[in-house]
Amino acid sequence: MRIIEQVGAGSTDMGRVAVAFAGLLAQRFGATVLRLANGAPDPTEHWPPLLADGSSALHRFLTAGKGFGTVQPGDYLVTDDPATAAAWRDDRKVLILPTLDDSRPQSDLTVMAASGLLDIVGEVGRAPLALPGYQMGYVAGMVAFNALLASHLSSILGGTPLAGEVAVLEAARWLNWKNLLSEVSGQRAAGVGRAEEWQITRCRDGYIAPVFRDRDMPNLARLMRVPALLEERFATAAGRRRNLADMYRLIEAALAERTAADILVEAAELKLPFAQVQSPAQVAADPQMRHRRFIIEGPQGPMPRLPLLWNGQSVESRQSGRDA
């Protein structure tokens, strides 16, 4: 299976990521994925985060294992350009639509807002806070990859490929269906202004996610060295939500001068399921990730592998340069 990636001349950042990620997933499963050599500069070459040599880690990730080439009969297309999709010779194509309409180009931030995803991290009176990276681009890329598989399967089984169309906003709304259902059903308030007792908290060298339940409050107070956390107002989840500002003022002050490693060791001894917000380097060095071989060495350096095994082997280890 050969797949051609083609982004439009006016492609958005989100569209570029979506097209590239769909191709990346296909390449990881053994497809030959090619980018058209049209001479135009690739802006992702300069996108952060940057590696020590000044190159873009994101560009390296999204283009790993891909080459340049020209279109051949039987190729599949993944693109965010309607004109390119319309001119394609057959239905072996998937079009990603990263805009709500042609006159309003969208970004990750605006799609997350329109789908309600920003409710998860929203606060009344605060400007919208974007989630990191290009999450909507990756979501659309995964959906486009599924559309490529469906088209290829249809071609194999019935001889007729199916054209696919992916609307990023629809994919985002599907991703956020539980939050939308909660609001529509009236079971829970929307995220903006909603009290959440589990919050990320700064420590001396990073961030910690304290997780606890009613029965954990004595051990939480012991870990924090704060007897005030044993007050009746913090004894239940409902009480803690009513007093979140006071509770986290105590927690933040208690953790501010302690390292993440120190906090996690003591939390484990007290059977508190705390976690650290990890950098990519920390994820790669994590004992569980090393045991699972989540990060593998590739031709262009360490890369996350697909989180699945095929007959006991990772997909990457089964590849030998042949087409899928």
Secondary structure, DSSP 8 states (H G I E B T S, - for coil): -EEEEE--TT--HHHHHHHHHHHHHHHHTT-EEEEE--S---GGGG-SSB-TTS-BHHHHHHHTT-EEE---TT-EEEES-HHHHHHSSSS-EEEEE-SSBTTB---HHHHHHHHTGGGGG--TTS-----SS-HHHHHHHHHHHHHHHHHHHHHHHHS----EEEEHHHHHHHHTHHHHHHHHHTSS--STT---S---EEETTEEEE----GGGHHHHHHHHT-GGGGSGGGSSHHHHHHTHHHHHHHHHHHHTTS-HHHHHHHHHHTT---EE---HHHHHH-HHHHHHT-EEEETTEEEE--S-EETTEEHHHH--S---
